[in-house]
Amino acid sequence: MPRWTLALCCVLLIATAGCTAPGGSSADVTVENTESTSYRMTAYLIDDPVGAGNLTVRATNDAGTREMIELVQLDAAGPYYNLSLGAARNATVCRLSVPPGETTTASFDAWEPGTAVLYVFETPDGRVVRTEFADCPRDSLTHSFVFSDGPENGYQSTCS
């Protein structure tokens, strides 16, 4: 196995180590990145019941001011950088790096049916490029994201 492949595997293992814990059902996320830039994904597994319309986040605006903003207003009011979930929410945080031209999958064993998940994707400079909010009342949840210039660009969620 080439040394760079081994190093990449170690980085991915370390990046996803905080995303698995005993108990609960599985929530799997796959990110396919066919673009030439890397992305950072942060998944917030929110323990308390919440809807996307009731969720506020902290983010830095284009002028450099850190502010609270409603998630549903994020896209219209942007660009924003370095988004985080406020400390008032009890959430497990999982991070994953997706290099250019790579597909990366992580399993969140700490997920429980009914737990809301907020996915935040940022470029290396911290600019928020996509957020998705989902919950699933069933035993397993599968999310797929594709970053591409083609028609397959997008997001898919499956509860089973």
N, C-alpha and C positions, 0 to 999 in steps of 0.2 A: 504494500500500500504506500503510495507516495506520501512524503512528509507533509505536504500542504493539505492533502485529503485528511490525514490524521489530525492536523491542527484545526481544520474546519469542523470536524466531528467533535472535537473537544470543546470548541467554542459553542456549538449548537447544544451540546449536552449541558454545559454550564448555564447557557441562556435559558434553557427550559427546566432546569432543576427545581426552581421554585414553583413550577406550575403543576407538579404532581404531589399528591398527598394521599394517604390511605383513606378508604371509605368513599362514599358517594358514587355517583354514576360518572360516565365519561362524557366529556365534551371535547370533540376533536376539531382542530382548525388546521386547514391546509392553505398555504399562501403560495401561489405561483407568480413569479416575477419575471416576465420576459423583457422588461425594460432595462435600460442601461444604468439606472440608479438603484441604490439599495434603499430598503425601507425598514423602519423599526416598528414593530407591532407591540402595543401594550394592551393586554386584556384585563379588564376589571371585572371580577366575578363578585357581584353585589349580593350580599346575604339578605338584606331586608327588601320587602316588596317595593318596587318602584316602577313607574312607567317612563318612557322616554320624555314625555311632556312635563314630567315633574323632576327631571334630573338637571342639576346645575354642575358646571365644571369650572375649574380655574384655568386660565390661559393668558398668554402674553399677546397683546395686540401688536399691530405693525409699528406703532409709536413706542413700543417697549414697556407699556403699562400692563401690570398683572391685574386681571379682573375676573369677576365671577360672571358667567354667561349661561343662559339656558341652552341645553344641548340642541334643542330644535331650532335655535337661532344661529347656531355656529356657522353654518355654510353661508348664510346670507350676510353675516356681519364681518366675515374674515378679511384677510387671512389672519390666522392665529398660530402661535408657536407654543411648544412645550406644555401641552394640555395635561392636566391631572384632575383626578376626582377629589373633591373636597374631603377633608378628614372626618366630616360628619357622617359619611357613609362607611359602613363596615364592608370592606372589600378585600379579596385576595388579588394581588397584582401579579400578573405573569408577563414576561417580556420575551420577545423573539426577534432576532435579526434575520432579514431575508436579503441575501446578496443578489446582485443583478444576474439574471439568467438562471436562477435557482428556484426549486420548489421545496418548501419546508413544511413539515407537519409536526404538530405538538398535541399532546393529549392532556387535558385538564381533569385529573381524577378527583379534584376537590369540588367539582361542580355537583350541585344537588338539583333535582327537578324543581323548577320554579325560580331558581336563581337567575337574576338578570345578568347579562354579559354586555359590557361596553367595550368595543374594539376601537382602538385609536391607532392610525397609521401616520407616521411622520417620516419626512426626508431626513438625511443626516444632519441638516442644520436645525431640525426641530419643527419645521413647518408642517402643520396638520394638513394631510391630503385626503383623508377619508375617516369617517367615524360610522360605526354601525352599532345599533342597539338591538338586542334580541333576548327573548326568554323562551323557555320551553317547559311545559308542565309534564313532559314524559321522561322516560328513563335515560334517553341519550340524545345528544345534540351534535350535529355535524355542520360545520361552517366551512365554506370554501371561498377564497378571495382570489381574483385574478387581476394582476396589473399588466395591461397589454394595450397596445394601440388598436388592436383588432376588435371584432364584434364580441369576442368572448370576455372582454373586460367587464368585471362586475363582482357580484356577491350572491351566494346561494346558501340557504339555511335549510336543514332538514331535522325534524323531530321524529324520533321513533320509539 
